[in-house]
Structures are given as structure tokens and as C-alpha cells.
Amino acid sequence: MGTVRLPDRLLAEQLHQRGVPLAVVENALVLAAARRLIRATDAAPLSTIRSLAYFLPVIDEVLHLPVNPDYFRYLRHKIGRAILTR
């Protein structure tokens, strides 16, 4: 939307204070984006993400996932391919 809203800034500060690594937040964004992009073509359209709070459940999920970092590189690749084929 072009600006960083105060609630998003406060949430980012809370995540930092909790010691959530930036890489975890980034991987959560990648995972959520992949889930939104790589879905059934006949699925109903999703609304626009307007808040960092949307990603909180995914951030918590990534914090507890025993996943190799290569998986997130794979997802980045899949996102890139999905965007190119649209």
C-alpha cells in the first residue's frame, strides 16, 4: 500500500523482541506466498493481504518446522516460475 502502518511496525517490533529471526519471517512470507500462488486454478480469488498480522500463524508454523533451508529455496523457485507463467 506504499506506507508502513503503525500496527505493522509494532508487530515487527514485537517479533524482534521475541527474538524471531528475520530469516524465519522471510521464510514465512515465502511459504504464505507459495500457498497463495500455487493453488487450484478454479479456487475462489483471495483478498489482498493488508497486514503483517496475516502472517503470524505462518511465522509460528515456520518457527516449529523442522525443514531444511533448501525447501524455502525450492519454494522461491516455484514462486518465480508461477509468476512467469501467469
CYANA upper distance limits for C-alpha pairs under 8 A (distance plus 0.5 A):
  1 MET  CA     50 ARG  CA      8.32
  4 VAL  CA      8 ASP  CA      7.11
  4 VAL  CA      9 ARG  CA      7.28
  5 ARG  CA      9 ARG  CA      6.92
  6 LEU  CA     10 LEU  CA      6.63
  7 PRO  CA     11 LEU  CA      6.58
  8 ASP  CA     12 ALA  CA      6.58
  8 ASP  CA     51 SER  CA      6.91
  8 ASP  CA     52 LEU  CA      6.05
  8 ASP  CA     53 ALA  CA      7.74
  9 ARG  CA     13 GLU  CA      6.69
 10 LEU  CA     14 GLN  CA      6.69
 11 LEU  CA     15 LEU  CA      6.69
 11 LEU  CA     52 LEU  CA      7.85
 11 LEU  CA     53 ALA  CA      7.85
 12 ALA  CA     16 HIS  CA      6.71
 12 ALA  CA     52 LEU  CA      8.44
 13 GLU  CA     17 GLN  CA      6.62
 14 GLN  CA     18 ARG  CA      6.61
 15 LEU  CA     19 GLY  CA      6.91
 15 LEU  CA     20 VAL  CA      5.94
 16 HIS  CA     20 VAL  CA      6.19
 16 HIS  CA     21 PRO  CA      7.89
 20 VAL  CA     24 VAL  CA      7.24
 20 VAL  CA     25 VAL  CA      7.91
 21 PRO  CA     25 VAL  CA      7.28
 22 LEU  CA     26 GLU  CA      6.63
 23 ALA  CA     27 ASN  CA      6.49
 24 VAL  CA     28 ALA  CA      6.58
 24 VAL  CA     59 ILE  CA      7.11
 24 VAL  CA     62 VAL  CA      6.89
 24 VAL  CA     63 LEU  CA      7.04
 25 VAL  CA     29 LEU  CA      6.79
 25 VAL  CA     59 ILE  CA      6.35
 26 GLU  CA     30 VAL  CA      6.80
 27 ASN  CA     31 LEU  CA      6.55
 27 ASN  CA     59 ILE  CA      8.46
 27 ASN  CA     62 VAL  CA      7.68
 27 ASN  CA     72 PHE  CA      6.89
 28 ALA  CA     32 ALA  CA      6.55
 28 ALA  CA     55 PHE  CA      7.40
 28 ALA  CA     58 VAL  CA      5.92
 28 ALA  CA     59 ILE  CA      5.56
 28 ALA  CA     61 GLU  CA      8.46
 28 ALA  CA     62 VAL  CA      6.55
 29 LEU  CA     33 ALA  CA      6.50
 29 LEU  CA     55 PHE  CA      7.41
 29 LEU  CA     58 VAL  CA      8.34
 29 LEU  CA     59 ILE  CA      8.49
 30 VAL  CA     34 ALA  CA      6.54
 30 VAL  CA     72 PHE  CA      7.62
 30 VAL  CA     75 LEU  CA      7.40
 30 VAL  CA     76 ARG  CA      7.12
 31 LEU  CA     35 ARG  CA      6.72
 31 LEU  CA     58 VAL  CA      8.07
 31 LEU  CA     72 PHE  CA      7.90
 31 LEU  CA     75 LEU  CA      7.53
 32 ALA  CA     36 ARG  CA      6.73
 32 ALA  CA     55 PHE  CA      7.80
 32 ALA  CA     58 VAL  CA      7.34
 33 ALA  CA     37 LEU  CA      6.55
 33 ALA  CA     79 ILE  CA      7.99
 34 ALA  CA     38 ILE  CA      6.14
 34 ALA  CA     75 LEU  CA      6.94
 34 ALA  CA     76 ARG  CA      8.31
 34 ALA  CA     78 LYS  CA      7.88
 34 ALA  CA     79 ILE  CA      6.32
 35 ARG  CA     39 ARG  CA      7.01
 36 ARG  CA     46 LEU  CA      8.23
 37 LEU  CA     79 ILE  CA      7.53
 37 LEU  CA     82 ALA  CA      7.37
 38 ILE  CA     79 ILE  CA      8.24
 38 ILE  CA     82 ALA  CA      7.61
 39 ARG  CA     43 ALA  CA      7.71
 49 ILE  CA     54 TYR  CA      7.41
 50 ARG  CA     54 TYR  CA      8.22
 51 SER  CA     55 PHE  CA      8.49
 52 LEU  CA     56 LEU  CA      7.73
 55 PHE  CA     59 ILE  CA      6.52
 56 LEU  CA     60 ASP  CA      6.71
 57 PRO  CA     61 GLU  CA      6.63
 58 VAL  CA     62 VAL  CA      6.58
 59 ILE  CA     63 LEU  CA      6.68
 60 ASP  CA     64 HIS  CA      7.10
 61 GLU  CA     65 LEU  CA      6.65
 67 VAL  CA     71 TYR  CA      7.30
 68 ASN  CA     72 PHE  CA      8.30
 69 PRO  CA     73 ARG  CA      7.23
 70 ASP  CA     74 TYR  CA      6.65
 71 TYR  CA     75 LEU  CA      6.78
 72 PHE  CA     76 ARG  CA      6.68
 73 ARG  CA     77 HIS  CA      6.82
 74 TYR  CA     78 LYS  CA      6.76
 75 LEU  CA     79 ILE  CA      6.58
 76 ARG  CA     80 GLY  CA      6.72
 77 HIS  CA     81 ARG  CA      6.78
 78 LYS  CA     82 ALA  CA      6.54
 79 ILE  CA     83 ILE  CA      6.64
 80 GLY  CA     84 LEU  CA      6.79
 81 ARG  CA     85 THR  CA      6.76
 82 ALA  CA     86 ARG  CA      7.00
